[in-house]
Amino acid sequence: MNRGAKSWTLAFVMGAVACLALVGCEKQGDQTKPNAAPAPGAQSQPAPAPAGKAIELSYSVFFPPTHIQAVTAGAWAEEVGRRTNGQVKITIYAGGTLTPAQQCYEGVVNGISDLGMSCFAYTPGRFSLLEGLDLPLGYPNGQVATRVATEMAQKYQPQEVAGVHVLYIHAHGPGLLASKKPIRTLEDMKGLKVRSTGLSQKIVTALGGTPVAMPQPDTYEALSKNVVDATMCPIETLKGWKQGEVISSVTDATAVGYTTAMFVVMNKAKWDKLPADVQKTITEVSAEWVAKHGEAWDQADAEGREFVQSLNREMITLTAEQQQRWKDAVKPVLDAYVAATKEKGLPGEQFLKDAQDLIAKYSK
């Protein structure tokens, strides 16, 4: 065989070997394909987030970043991100840095933030029906207050919140009376200067005291300098703002315990544009977080109570007779709410009855 024939033969053999190797690799690749994707109906892991930009949402929270409720909101945002496999990314702006507390709701409506958490009470008169949640209905703790508030909003779906998508509502434990002298009877309330704001001012007046409007940061000094004789607040405040240091006793006025309902809402247009599966996930996580926020409020109250007890402050429980007298005293506050909602064609009376029934149900 001449040199040319040998070269041609060698090239042919090498080409054949290369082809065989290529076919072998293709077959090997085919064998791995069934393991690359689960069989139809398999539910091993959530599908990865689709390629492309994540859905980015801004969340305005009025609590400072270290507050337990801001932390709980952060955990909610992280859980939404986890369950959507990173498809949704929520950035929290705590401490009112994006919108102040009293402008938070409007900020969501106008798209300044996609989500918002603040208090209905910060915009008096706007939430005529839902203001009934804050009345002195005898809330025993934050868990009950939170469940009742969310359920009532879901049941009534009032027109006053139609401009947003309501995710859930949470609410603090009962507002109590912390004072520089023991308060055991309704008569002890007469003329008592009580730091209070919003609705709690009406409660103080109904009980015979003198309400003094004042933000929380000023209350410690006001108590220490006898500008006020007492403060009406949830017990967690006595630790968080150290006010337990400048009072001598706490009167457990749970019989007329009020709360402050706090909304978690989303811009309606933004919500409507979300994919259906993302809406479903956010709704599911939000339903779970109702209990988590209630637990957070009760944890904060427990820590506040421990703090007050560590200072050897007197804890006063009203007698059954006094509890009834205090309830009778604040009844005009409830009646005024019913009258005001009736004028606006709103079912305030039924709203209060339903709220009280739920409080009784969940308090058992």
C-alpha positions, 0 to 999 in steps of 0.5 A: 500500500502506498503512502497516500492509501495509508494516510486515507485509511488512517483518517477513515479509522480516526473519523469512525472512532470519533463518530462512535464516541459522539454517539456514546456521549449522546446516549449517555446524555439521554440516560440522564434526562429522566433524572433532570426533571421530576415525573408528572405530578411529582411535588419534590421542590417548588419550581425555580423563579423564572428568569428575569427581574424579580418583583420588587416591593417597598414596605413602609412600617412606622415602628422603629427597626428594633421594635418586635412588630417591625421584626415580625414584619421583616420575617413576613417579608422574608417568608414571602420571598422564600415561598416565591423562590425569590420571585418577590423581593420586599424592602422594608423602610422602618421608622417611618423613613419612607412615609410618616405614620399618619401618612402611611395609608395615603402613601400606599394609596398613591403608590409612594410605597407598595405596602404599608403598616400603621394605625387606623387611628392616626387618620381620625374620621377616615375609617368611620366603621373600623374605628370601632375596633379601638373602643374599650371593648374589654380586649384581654390580650394582643392575640385576641385583639389581632384575631378579632380585628382581622376577622371583622375587617374580612367580614365587613370589607368596608368601603373606607378601605376599598382603595387598597388591598387589605392583607391583615390587621394586628392590634396590641394588648389592652390599654391599662392605667399606670399611675404615680398613686394607687387607683382602685376605684372609679372615685380615684380617677376623679381629676387624675391627669392622664397622658392619653391620645386619640380614643383613649382621651375619651375613655379618660374623660368618661372615667372622670379623669383629665386627659393630657395629649402627649406623645410617648417620648415626652411621657417619662419626663412628664411623669417624673416631673408630675406634669401628669399623674398617670398614663394609659397604655399597653403594659409593654410601653412601661418597659419599652419607654422605661416609664415603669421607673416613674410610676408606683402602680398599674391598675389592670383595667382590662374590663375596659381594655381598648386596643389600637388596630394596625393595618397591613395593606397593599397598593391595589393596582400593584396587587392586581398586577401580581401573578395569581400564584404570587397573590395566593402565596402572599395571602397564605403567608399573611393569614399565618402572620395574624397569629405571629403578630398577636403572639409578638404583642403578648410577648412584649406585654409579658416582658413589660409586666416582668419589668414592672414587677422587677421594680416592685410596682403594685399590680392592682386588679379591680374588683368585680363591682368596680369592673362593672362600674368602669364598663358602665362609665365608658358606655357613652363612648360606645354609644357615641360611636354607634350614633356617629356611624348611624348618621353615615349609614354604617352598621356600627351597632352590629359591628360592635356586637359582632366584635364583642361576640368574637372577643368572648369567643376567643377569650375562652 
